[in-house]
Every structure is written in C-alpha cells, then in structure tokens.
Amino acid sequence: MLKLIHHPATRPATDADSVAAPPLVIAHGLFGSGRNWGVIARRLADIRDVWAVDMRNHGESPRAARHRYPDLAADLAEVIAHIGAPADLLGHSMGGKAAMQLALTEPDLIRRLIVADIAPVAYAHDQTRHIDAMRALDLANLTTRAEADHRLSALIEDPGLRAFFLQSLDLKAEGGPRWRLNLDVLEGEMPHIVGWPGTEGRFDHPTLFLTGAQSHYVRPEHRDTIRHHFPAARFARIPDAGHWLHAEKPREFEETVRVFLTAPDRA
C-alpha cells in the first residue's frame, strides 16, 4: 500500500458542524510527496482525519514498473478501503487525474471530490526536462539543501521549482544523497502521465475544480468535457496563483477547500 501520513482530527465533528466529516485523502502531483501538504493537511484536520499519501514511484511508497492512471486510481482505492469509505478526495495535477480516474470507475468510494488545477484531458507539454535536471545534479559530497539549491540553480532558474524538487532529495540516505523519486519509470511513463486514458464514466457527487487564475491547465474549452463526466462540477479560481496554487496561496486554497467540504448537500 502507499505510504500514508496521518493527521488525526484535533476535535470530533459536532452538531454545530454543517455536515459529518469523513476522512480526507490528499494525492499530490508529479515529483511531489505527501510531506509537501503538511501545513494544509494539519489545518484541514480540525474536524476530520486527513491522510496525505506518497503516490507510487514517489517518496517512500513502493516502486512499480507502470505509472498509469488506472494503476494510480487502484492505489487510492486501496487506501480508501483501508481507512474507511466513503472518503473525500483531493488531488492536484497528476494526483487530480488519478482522483478523477477513481471517481469515474468507483464512485461509491468518494463523497466529495476536489480536483486542483487539472482537467480530464491529455496535455502536449512534457516534464522530462525536469528529470534531466535532477539527474544532472551533482550529488557528490552534498550535505546541505542550500548547497543543493546552489548547484541546481545552474540547471533550473525558477527558485520555487528548485525548492519544490529539493523536497524530494534525501540528503541523509544510506550511501549518500538520493532522489525519493523513481526517475527512470517516471521518464518512461511520461506520455501516460501528461496524457489521459479516455476513461468513460460519470461521477454525480459534488466536485470542485479549483484552479489558479494565472494557470492555463483548465481552459474554457475543457468545461464541456468536465461537465460530461462530472455533472455536479463547480468551478473556483484563486487570484494571483498559478499551477502550484496550494503552495502559492495556501490559506486561500485551504479555506476554499474547507467551504466546499463542509457545505450542506444541495436538495
């Protein structure tokens, strides 16, 4: 099973809460980990248990030869069966596609779905250049994250991206620093990661497509496809945020998710 980071509820839900609070599962995006979501997960764990996962081939989760959305959805289904269904499910980018795949194939496992800055479509971009940069980072005699950032700056200009990638660098690994990412498989499966399997199905439960206002991942022309598969979809944007909206505007992201998860069911 996937590596789980459990954030227990700090207080039980009460009659004063607008709805019962099922567990929330958070699925990160490509090159991420459950640890990236620590602050948001802890804050959302006020009236519910929150479980942040390391997706396969990331973090401390098992390595596998395949990295395709039916596989990733099956991993999430196993997690939800373990913690108790139905659960609420939040997925960002790659994790959002895995979450949509699960919602369309096993909808009874999910009460409410949040899809962060991704659509159920194939994209033309390729993330292999980031794998090339991580592979090219000189790990010899590397002992500090500051030095790793300095070395990586010659390969990646954006300091925010460097900081994000370096969260997956284990400086204290036995035998020397290593990436907590299965870079070979992620590179080989990249067409499937940026793609979409064309899954049919329909998820009738409440769904929030939450995007960064400055991101171009969820475009107006995607809405018909989204509504076809997710007829109860609602849309919200976070101002002054891009694709990494949860990192750029964490409080706004958290509050929008909280409002959606605790809103009363529509008649």
Phi and psi restraints in degrees (value plus and minus 20) as a CYANA .aco file:
   2 LEU   PHI     -83.3   -43.3
   2 LEU   PSI     131.9   171.9
   3 LYS   PHI     -86.4   -46.4
   3 LYS   PSI     109.7   149.7
   4 LEU   PHI    -134.7   -94.7
   4 LEU   PSI     119.5   159.5
   5 ILE   PHI    -134.0   -94.0
   5 ILE   PSI      94.2   134.2
   6 HIS   PHI    -117.0   -77.0
   6 HIS   PSI     106.8   146.8
   7 HIS   PHI    -133.9   -93.9
   7 HIS   PSI      77.2   117.2
   8 PRO   PHI     -86.1   -46.1
   8 PRO   PSI     131.1   171.1
   9 ALA   PHI     -80.4   -40.4
   9 ALA   PSI     115.6   155.6
  10 THR   PHI     -99.9   -59.9
  10 THR   PSI     -40.4    -0.4
  11 ARG   PHI    -172.1  -132.1
  11 ARG   PSI     129.2   169.2
  12 PRO   PHI     -92.4   -52.4
  12 PRO   PSI     132.9   172.9
  13 ALA   PHI     -83.8   -43.8
  13 ALA   PSI     124.9   164.9
  14 THR   PHI    -146.2  -106.2
  14 THR   PSI     157.0   197.0
  15 ASP   PHI     -81.9   -41.9
  15 ASP   PSI     -40.4    -0.4
  16 ALA   PHI     -94.3   -54.3
  16 ALA   PSI     -39.7     0.3
  17 ASP   PHI     -98.0   -58.0
  17 ASP   PSI     124.0   164.0
  18 SER   PHI     -89.6   -49.6
  18 SER   PSI     -48.5    -8.5
  19 VAL   PHI    -163.3  -123.3
  19 VAL   PSI     142.1   182.1
  20 ALA   PHI     -83.2   -43.2
  20 ALA   PSI     136.1   176.1
  21 ALA   PHI    -136.4   -96.4
  21 ALA   PSI      72.1   112.1
  22 PRO   PHI     -90.6   -50.6
  22 PRO   PSI     147.5   187.5
  23 PRO   PHI     -83.9   -43.9
  23 PRO   PSI     133.4   173.4
  24 LEU   PHI    -134.2   -94.2
  24 LEU   PSI     109.3   149.3
  25 VAL   PHI    -128.5   -88.5
  25 VAL   PSI     112.9   152.9
  26 ILE   PHI    -135.2   -95.2
  26 ILE   PSI     104.8   144.8
  27 ALA   PHI    -133.3   -93.3
  27 ALA   PSI      97.5   137.5
  28 HIS   PHI     -97.4   -57.4
  28 HIS   PSI     154.1   194.1
  29 GLY   PHI    -113.6   -73.6
  29 GLY   PSI    -196.8  -156.8
  30 LEU   PHI     -77.3   -37.3
  30 LEU   PSI     114.2   154.2
  31 PHE   PHI      52.3    92.3
  31 PHE   PSI     -12.9    27.1
  32 GLY   PHI    -116.7   -76.7
  32 GLY   PSI    -184.4  -144.4
  33 SER   PHI    -182.5  -142.5
  33 SER   PSI     147.4   187.4
  34 GLY   PHI     -82.7   -42.7
  34 GLY   PSI     -49.9    -9.9
  35 ARG   PHI     -83.9   -43.9
  35 ARG   PSI     -47.9    -7.9
  36 ASN   PHI     -79.6   -39.6
  36 ASN   PSI     -43.7    -3.7
  37 TRP   PHI    -120.7   -80.7
  37 TRP   PSI      -6.5    33.5
  38 GLY   PHI     -76.0   -36.0
  38 GLY   PSI     -69.7   -29.7
  39 VAL   PHI     -84.9   -44.9
  39 VAL   PSI     -68.6   -28.6
  40 ILE   PHI     -83.8   -43.8
  40 ILE   PSI     -61.9   -21.9
  41 ALA   PHI     -81.7   -41.7
  41 ALA   PSI     -63.7   -23.7
  42 ARG   PHI     -84.4   -44.4
  42 ARG   PSI     -58.6   -18.6
  43 ARG   PHI     -91.6   -51.6
  43 ARG   PSI     -53.2   -13.2
  44 LEU   PHI     -97.9   -57.9
  44 LEU   PSI     -31.5     8.5
  45 ALA   PHI    -108.0   -68.0
  45 ALA   PSI      18.4    58.4
  46 ASP   PHI    -101.7   -61.7
  46 ASP   PSI     -62.4   -22.4
  47 ILE   PHI    -142.6  -102.6
  47 ILE   PSI      -9.8    30.2
  48 ARG   PHI    -168.9  -128.9
  48 ARG   PSI     133.8   173.8
  49 ASP   PHI     -92.8   -52.8
  49 ASP   PSI     117.8   157.8
  50 VAL   PHI    -141.3  -101.3
  50 VAL   PSI     114.3   154.3
  51 TRP   PHI    -143.4  -103.4
  51 TRP   PSI      94.3   134.3
  52 ALA   PHI    -117.3   -77.3
  52 ALA   PSI     112.6   152.6
  53 VAL   PHI    -129.0   -89.0
  53 VAL   PSI     134.5   174.5
  54 ASP   PHI    -112.3   -72.3
  54 ASP   PSI     100.2   140.2
  55 MET   PHI     -87.7   -47.7
  55 MET   PSI     139.9   179.9
  56 ARG   PHI     -74.2   -34.2
  56 ARG   PSI     127.5   167.5
  57 ASN   PHI      45.1    85.1
  57 ASN   PSI      -4.1    35.9
  58 HIS   PHI    -153.9  -113.9
  58 HIS   PSI     131.6   171.6
  59 GLY   PHI      35.8    75.8
  59 GLY   PSI    -152.0  -112.0
  60 GLU   PHI    -122.6   -82.6
  60 GLU   PSI      -6.4    33.6
  61 SER   PHI    -101.4   -61.4
  61 SER   PSI     144.0   184.0
  62 PRO   PHI     -80.0   -40.0
  62 PRO   PSI     129.8   169.8
  63 ARG   PHI    -107.7   -67.7
  63 ARG   PSI     124.5   164.5
  64 ALA   PHI    -164.4  -124.4
  64 ALA   PSI     136.1   176.1
  65 ALA   PHI     -98.5   -58.5
  65 ALA   PSI     -41.7    -1.7
  66 ARG   PHI    -132.6   -92.6
  66 ARG   PSI     127.2   167.2
  67 HIS   PHI    -162.7  -122.7
  67 HIS   PSI      53.1    93.1
  68 ARG   PHI    -146.2  -106.2
  68 ARG   PSI     137.4   177.4
  69 TYR   PHI     -84.2   -44.2
  69 TYR   PSI     -55.0   -15.0
  70 PRO   PHI     -79.4   -39.4
  70 PRO   PSI     -55.7   -15.7
  71 ASP   PHI     -89.1   -49.1
  71 ASP   PSI     -65.0   -25.0
  72 LEU   PHI     -85.1   -45.1
  72 LEU   PSI     -57.4   -17.4
  73 ALA   PHI     -86.1   -46.1
  73 ALA   PSI     -59.2   -19.2
  74 ALA   PHI     -83.0   -43.0
  74 ALA   PSI     -57.7   -17.7
  75 ASP   PHI     -80.4   -40.4
  75 ASP   PSI     -64.9   -24.9
  76 LEU   PHI     -87.5   -47.5
  76 LEU   PSI     -55.9   -15.9
  77 ALA   PHI     -81.3   -41.3
  77 ALA   PSI     -59.8   -19.8
  78 GLU   PHI     -84.1   -44.1
  78 GLU   PSI     -59.9   -19.9
  79 VAL   PHI     -83.0   -43.0
  79 VAL   PSI     -67.0   -27.0
  80 ILE   PHI     -85.8   -45.8
  80 ILE   PSI     -58.3   -18.3
  81 ALA   PHI     -82.5   -42.5
  81 ALA   PSI     -54.3   -14.3
  82 HIS   PHI     -90.5   -50.5
  82 HIS   PSI     -61.9   -21.9
  83 ILE   PHI    -110.8   -70.8
  83 ILE   PSI     -37.9     2.1
  84 GLY   PHI      94.9   134.9
  84 GLY   PSI      98.2   138.2
  85 ALA   PHI    -114.6   -74.6
  85 ALA   PSI     135.3   175.3
  86 PRO   PHI    -101.0   -61.0
  86 PRO   PSI     135.3   175.3
  87 ALA   PHI    -141.3  -101.3
  87 ALA   PSI     140.4   180.4
  88 ASP   PHI    -105.4   -65.4
  88 ASP   PSI     127.5   167.5
  89 LEU   PHI    -154.0  -114.0
  89 LEU   PSI     108.5   148.5
  90 LEU   PHI    -141.5  -101.5
  90 LEU   PSI     106.0   146.0
  91 GLY   PHI    -153.2  -113.2
  91 GLY   PSI     116.9   156.9
  92 HIS   PHI    -129.2   -89.2
  92 HIS   PSI     110.8   150.8
  93 SER   PHI      35.1    75.1
  93 SER   PSI    -138.6   -98.6
  94 MET   PHI     -73.5   -33.5
  94 MET   PSI     -62.2   -22.2
  95 GLY   PHI     -84.3   -44.3
  95 GLY   PSI     -51.0   -11.0
  96 GLY   PHI     -87.8   -47.8
  96 GLY   PSI     -58.8   -18.8
  97 LYS   PHI     -86.7   -46.7
  97 LYS   PSI     -60.5   -20.5
  98 ALA   PHI     -81.9   -41.9
  98 ALA   PSI     -60.4   -20.4
  99 ALA   PHI     -85.3   -45.3
  99 ALA   PSI     -61.5   -21.5
 100 MET   PHI     -84.5   -44.5
 100 MET   PSI     -61.0   -21.0
 101 GLN   PHI     -78.2   -38.2
 101 GLN   PSI     -64.3   -24.3
 102 LEU   PHI     -86.1   -46.1
 102 LEU   PSI     -62.8   -22.8
 103 ALA   PHI     -81.3   -41.3
 103 ALA   PSI     -56.4   -16.4
 104 LEU   PHI     -98.8   -58.8
 104 LEU   PSI     -41.1    -1.1
 105 THR   PHI    -127.1   -87.1
 105 THR   PSI     -49.0    -9.0
 106 GLU   PHI    -157.9  -117.9
 106 GLU   PSI      46.2    86.2
 107 PRO   PHI     -83.4   -43.4
 107 PRO   PSI     -44.5    -4.5
 108 ASP   PHI     -90.1   -50.1
 108 ASP   PSI     -33.0     7.0
 109 LEU   PHI     -98.0   -58.0
 109 LEU   PSI     -35.3     4.7
 110 ILE   PHI    -142.7  -102.7
 110 ILE   PSI     111.2   151.2
 111 ARG   PHI    -106.1   -66.1
 111 ARG   PSI     -75.2   -35.2
 112 ARG   PHI    -153.7  -113.7
 112 ARG   PSI     128.8   168.8
 113 LEU   PHI    -145.4  -105.4
 113 LEU   PSI     112.5   152.5
 114 ILE   PHI    -138.5   -98.5
 114 ILE   PSI     103.8   143.8
 115 VAL   PHI    -132.5   -92.5
 115 VAL   PSI      94.6   134.6
 116 ALA   PHI    -118.6   -78.6
 116 ALA   PSI      89.0   129.0
 117 ASP   PHI      36.1    76.1
 117 ASP   PSI      31.5    71.5
 118 ILE   PHI    -179.1  -139.1
 118 ILE   PSI     136.3   176.3
 119 ALA   PHI    -145.7  -105.7
 119 ALA   PSI     141.0   181.0
 120 PRO   PHI    -100.9   -60.9
 120 PRO   PSI      44.0    84.0
 121 VAL   PHI    -161.5  -121.5
 121 VAL   PSI     144.1   184.1
 122 ALA   PHI    -106.8   -66.8
 122 ALA   PSI     122.3   162.3
 123 TYR   PHI    -131.8   -91.8
 123 TYR   PSI     135.0   175.0
 124 ALA   PHI    -110.2   -70.2
 124 ALA   PSI     -36.0     4.0
 125 HIS   PHI     -93.3   -53.3
 125 HIS   PSI     144.5   184.5
 126 ASP   PHI    -155.2  -115.2
 126 ASP   PSI     115.2   155.2
 127 GLN   PHI    -119.6   -79.6
 127 GLN   PSI      -9.3    30.7
 128 THR   PHI     -82.7   -42.7
 128 THR   PSI     -49.5    -9.5
 129 ARG   PHI     -79.6   -39.6
 129 ARG   PSI     -52.2   -12.2
 130 HIS   PHI     -91.3   -51.3
 130 HIS   PSI     -55.4   -15.4
 131 ILE   PHI     -84.1   -44.1
 131 ILE   PSI     -62.1   -22.1
 132 ASP   PHI     -78.9   -38.9
 132 ASP   PSI     -61.4   -21.4
 133 ALA   PHI     -86.6   -46.6
 133 ALA   PSI     -62.0   -22.0
 134 MET   PHI     -85.5   -45.5
 134 MET   PSI     -60.7   -20.7
 135 ARG   PHI     -83.8   -43.8
 135 ARG   PSI     -54.3   -14.3
 136 ALA   PHI     -99.5   -59.5
 136 ALA   PSI     -31.5     8.5
 137 LEU   PHI     -85.2   -45.2
 137 LEU   PSI     106.4   146.4
 138 ASP   PHI     -94.9   -54.9
 138 ASP   PSI      91.4   131.4
 139 LEU   PHI    -112.8   -72.8
 139 LEU   PSI     -22.4    17.6
 140 ALA   PHI     -85.2   -45.2
 140 ALA   PSI     108.7   148.7
 141 ASN   PHI      37.3    77.3
 141 ASN   PSI       8.2    48.2
 142 LEU   PHI    -107.2   -67.2
 142 LEU   PSI     104.0   144.0
 143 THR   PHI    -145.2  -105.2
 143 THR   PSI     -37.6     2.4
 144 THR   PHI    -149.1  -109.1
 144 THR   PSI     131.5   171.5
 145 ARG   PHI     -88.2   -48.2
 145 ARG   PSI     -51.2   -11.2
 146 ALA   PHI     -83.3   -43.3
 146 ALA   PSI     -62.2   -22.2
 147 GLU   PHI     -87.7   -47.7
 147 GLU   PSI     -57.9   -17.9
 148 ALA   PHI     -82.3   -42.3
 148 ALA   PSI     -60.7   -20.7
 149 ASP   PHI     -83.9   -43.9
 149 ASP   PSI     -61.7   -21.7
 150 HIS   PHI     -80.9   -40.9
 150 HIS   PSI     -65.0   -25.0
 151 ARG   PHI     -87.5   -47.5
 151 ARG   PSI     -60.3   -20.3
 152 LEU   PHI     -91.1   -51.1
 152 LEU   PSI     -42.2    -2.2
 153 SER   PHI     -83.4   -43.4
 153 SER   PSI     -42.5    -2.5
 154 ALA   PHI     -93.3   -53.3
 154 ALA   PSI     -35.0     5.0
 155 LEU   PHI    -132.1   -92.1
 155 LEU   PSI     -50.3   -10.3
 156 ILE   PHI    -151.6  -111.6
 156 ILE   PSI      99.2   139.2
 157 GLU   PHI     -95.7   -55.7
 157 GLU   PSI     -57.8   -17.8
 158 ASP   PHI     -90.8   -50.8
 158 ASP   PSI      95.8   135.8
 159 PRO   PHI     -86.0   -46.0
 159 PRO   PSI     -50.7   -10.7
 160 GLY   PHI     -85.9   -45.9
 160 GLY   PSI     -62.4   -22.4
 161 LEU   PHI     -84.9   -44.9
 161 LEU   PSI     -61.6   -21.6
 162 ARG   PHI     -79.9   -39.9
 162 ARG   PSI     -65.7   -25.7
 163 ALA   PHI     -81.5   -41.5
 163 ALA   PSI     -60.0   -20.0
 164 PHE   PHI     -84.5   -44.5
 164 PHE   PSI     -69.6   -29.6
 165 PHE   PHI     -82.9   -42.9
 165 PHE   PSI     -59.1   -19.1
 166 LEU   PHI     -89.5   -49.5
 166 LEU   PSI     -34.9     5.1
 167 GLN   PHI     -85.2   -45.2
 167 GLN   PSI     -39.1     0.9
 168 SER   PHI    -118.3   -78.3
 168 SER   PSI      -7.9    32.1
 169 LEU   PHI    -120.0   -80.0
 169 LEU   PSI      99.0   139.0
 170 ASP   PHI    -112.7   -72.7
 170 ASP   PSI      83.2   123.2
 171 LEU   PHI     -97.3   -57.3
 171 LEU   PSI     -37.0     3.0
 172 LYS   PHI    -128.5   -88.5
 172 LYS   PSI      -3.0    37.0
 173 ALA   PHI     -85.6   -45.6
 173 ALA   PSI     127.0   167.0
 174 GLU   PHI     -82.2   -42.2
 174 GLU   PSI     109.3   149.3
 175 GLY   PHI      71.0   111.0
 175 GLY   PSI     -21.1    18.9
 176 GLY   PHI      95.7   135.7
 176 GLY   PSI     147.6   187.6
 177 PRO   PHI     -75.8   -35.8
 177 PRO   PSI     124.5   164.5
 178 ARG   PHI    -169.8  -129.8
 178 ARG   PSI     135.9   175.9
 179 TRP   PHI    -101.3   -61.3
 179 TRP   PSI     117.1   157.1
 180 ARG   PHI    -105.9   -65.9
 180 ARG   PSI      25.0    65.0
 181 LEU   PHI    -160.3  -120.3
 181 LEU   PSI     120.3   160.3
 182 ASN   PHI    -108.1   -68.1
 182 ASN   PSI      60.0   100.0
 183 LEU   PHI     -82.2   -42.2
 183 LEU   PSI     -55.2   -15.2
 184 ASP   PHI     -83.6   -43.6
 184 ASP   PSI     -66.7   -26.7
 185 VAL   PHI     -89.7   -49.7
 185 VAL   PSI     -61.1   -21.1
 186 LEU   PHI     -81.4   -41.4
 186 LEU   PSI     -57.0   -17.0
 187 GLU   PHI     -87.2   -47.2
 187 GLU   PSI     -66.5   -26.5
 188 GLY   PHI     -85.9   -45.9
 188 GLY   PSI     -51.0   -11.0
 189 GLU   PHI    -116.2   -76.2
 189 GLU   PSI     -13.0    27.0
 190 MET   PHI     -74.4   -34.4
 190 MET   PSI     -60.4   -20.4
 191 PRO   PHI     -78.6   -38.6
 191 PRO   PSI     -52.9   -12.9
 192 HIS   PHI     -97.6   -57.6
 192 HIS   PSI     -51.7   -11.7
 193 ILE   PHI     -90.3   -50.3
 193 ILE   PSI     -64.8   -24.8
 194 VAL   PHI    -102.7   -62.7
 194 VAL   PSI     -31.5     8.5
 195 GLY   PHI    -107.9   -67.9
 195 GLY   PSI    -185.7  -145.7
 196 TRP   PHI    -171.5  -131.5
 196 TRP   PSI     113.6   153.6
 197 PRO   PHI     -94.7   -54.7
 197 PRO   PSI     -18.3    21.7
 198 GLY   PHI      51.0    91.0
 198 GLY   PSI      12.4    52.4
 199 THR   PHI     -83.0   -43.0
 199 THR   PSI     110.7   150.7
 200 GLU   PHI    -107.7   -67.7
 200 GLU   PSI     148.3   188.3
 201 GLY   PHI     113.6   153.6
 201 GLY   PSI     154.9   194.9
 202 ARG   PHI    -169.6  -129.6
 202 ARG   PSI     112.8   152.8
 203 PHE   PHI    -138.0   -98.0
 203 PHE   PSI      90.7   130.7
 204 ASP   PHI    -110.2   -70.2
 204 ASP   PSI     -25.7    14.3
 205 HIS   PHI     -99.3   -59.3
 205 HIS   PSI     143.9   183.9
 206 PRO   PHI     -77.3   -37.3
 206 PRO   PSI     114.0   154.0
 207 THR   PHI    -156.8  -116.8
 207 THR   PSI     114.3   154.3
 208 LEU   PHI    -134.3   -94.3
 208 LEU   PSI     102.5   142.5
 209 PHE   PHI    -118.5   -78.5
 209 PHE   PSI      85.2   125.2
 210 LEU   PHI    -127.0   -87.0
 210 LEU   PSI     100.1   140.1
 211 THR   PHI    -146.3  -106.3
 211 THR   PSI     140.7   180.7
 212 GLY   PHI    -104.5   -64.5
 212 GLY   PSI     113.9   153.9
 213 ALA   PHI     -81.7   -41.7
 213 ALA   PSI     -44.5    -4.5
 214 GLN   PHI    -117.9   -77.9
 214 GLN   PSI     -15.3    24.7
 215 SER   PHI    -112.3   -72.3
 215 SER   PSI     134.4   174.4
 216 HIS   PHI    -137.3   -97.3
 216 HIS   PSI      -1.1    38.9
 217 TYR   PHI     -96.3   -56.3
 217 TYR   PSI     -54.1   -14.1
 218 VAL   PHI    -135.4   -95.4
 218 VAL   PSI      85.2   125.2
 219 ARG   PHI    -124.5   -84.5
 219 ARG   PSI     140.8   180.8
 220 PRO   PHI     -74.6   -34.6
 220 PRO   PSI     -55.1   -15.1
 221 GLU   PHI     -91.1   -51.1
 221 GLU   PSI     -29.6    10.4
 222 HIS   PHI    -105.7   -65.7
 222 HIS   PSI     -32.6     7.4
 223 ARG   PHI     -86.2   -46.2
 223 ARG   PSI     -56.1   -16.1
 224 ASP   PHI     -82.8   -42.8
 224 ASP   PSI     -62.1   -22.1
 225 THR   PHI     -84.2   -44.2
 225 THR   PSI     -63.1   -23.1
 226 ILE   PHI     -81.1   -41.1
 226 ILE   PSI     -67.8   -27.8
 227 ARG   PHI     -88.2   -48.2
 227 ARG   PSI     -48.2    -8.2
 228 HIS   PHI     -82.0   -42.0
 228 HIS   PSI     -63.3   -23.3
 229 HIS   PHI    -111.4   -71.4
 229 HIS   PSI     -46.1    -6.1
 230 PHE   PHI    -149.9  -109.9
 230 PHE   PSI      55.3    95.3
 231 PRO   PHI     -83.9   -43.9
 231 PRO   PSI     -40.2    -0.2
 232 ALA   PHI    -114.8   -74.8
 232 ALA   PSI      -1.6    38.4
 233 ALA   PHI     -86.1   -46.1
 233 ALA   PSI     120.0   160.0
 234 ARG   PHI    -139.7   -99.7
 234 ARG   PSI     136.0   176.0
 235 PHE   PHI    -146.3  -106.3
 235 PHE   PSI     117.6   157.6
 236 ALA   PHI    -164.2  -124.2
 236 ALA   PSI     128.8   168.8
 237 ARG   PHI    -146.0  -106.0
 237 ARG   PSI     124.6   164.6
 238 ILE   PHI    -122.8   -82.8
 238 ILE   PSI      98.4   138.4
 239 PRO   PHI     -80.8   -40.8
 239 PRO   PSI     129.2   169.2
 240 ASP   PHI      38.6    78.6
 240 ASP   PSI       9.0    49.0
 241 ALA   PHI    -146.7  -106.7
 241 ALA   PSI     127.9   167.9
 242 GLY   PHI    -125.9   -85.9
 242 GLY   PSI    -166.8  -126.8
 243 HIS   PHI     -84.6   -44.6
 243 HIS   PSI     -51.8   -11.8
 244 TRP   PHI    -112.7   -72.7
 244 TRP   PSI      31.4    71.4
 245 LEU   PHI     -79.9   -39.9
 245 LEU   PSI     -53.1   -13.1
 246 HIS   PHI     -91.4   -51.4
 246 HIS   PSI     -47.5    -7.5
 247 ALA   PHI    -107.3   -67.3
 247 ALA   PSI     -53.9   -13.9
 248 GLU   PHI     -98.0   -58.0
 248 GLU   PSI     -56.6   -16.6
 249 LYS   PHI    -154.9  -114.9
 249 LYS   PSI      46.2    86.2
 250 PRO   PHI     -82.5   -42.5
 250 PRO   PSI     -59.9   -19.9
 251 ARG   PHI     -88.3   -48.3
 251 ARG   PSI     -62.8   -22.8
 252 GLU   PHI     -84.7   -44.7
 252 GLU   PSI     -59.8   -19.8
 253 PHE   PHI     -81.9   -41.9
 253 PHE   PSI     -70.3   -30.3
 254 GLU   PHI     -78.5   -38.5
 254 GLU   PSI     -64.9   -24.9
 255 GLU   PHI     -87.4   -47.4
 255 GLU   PSI     -58.8   -18.8
 256 THR   PHI     -84.5   -44.5
 256 THR   PSI     -62.3   -22.3
 257 VAL   PHI     -83.5   -43.5
 257 VAL   PSI     -63.5   -23.5
 258 ARG   PHI     -81.0   -41.0
 258 ARG   PSI     -66.4   -26.4
 259 VAL   PHI     -80.3   -40.3
 259 VAL   PSI     -62.3   -22.3
 260 PHE   PHI     -85.5   -45.5
 260 PHE   PSI     -64.0   -24.0
 261 LEU   PHI     -89.5   -49.5
 261 LEU   PSI     -48.1    -8.1
 262 THR   PHI    -122.6   -82.6
 262 THR   PSI     -18.2    21.8
 263 ALA   PHI     -87.7   -47.7
 263 ALA   PSI     123.3   163.3
 264 PRO   PHI     -82.0   -42.0
 264 PRO   PSI     129.1   169.1
 265 ASP   PHI     -82.6   -42.6
 265 ASP   PSI     121.6   161.6
 266 ARG   PHI     -94.4   -54.4
 266 ARG   PSI     126.1   166.1
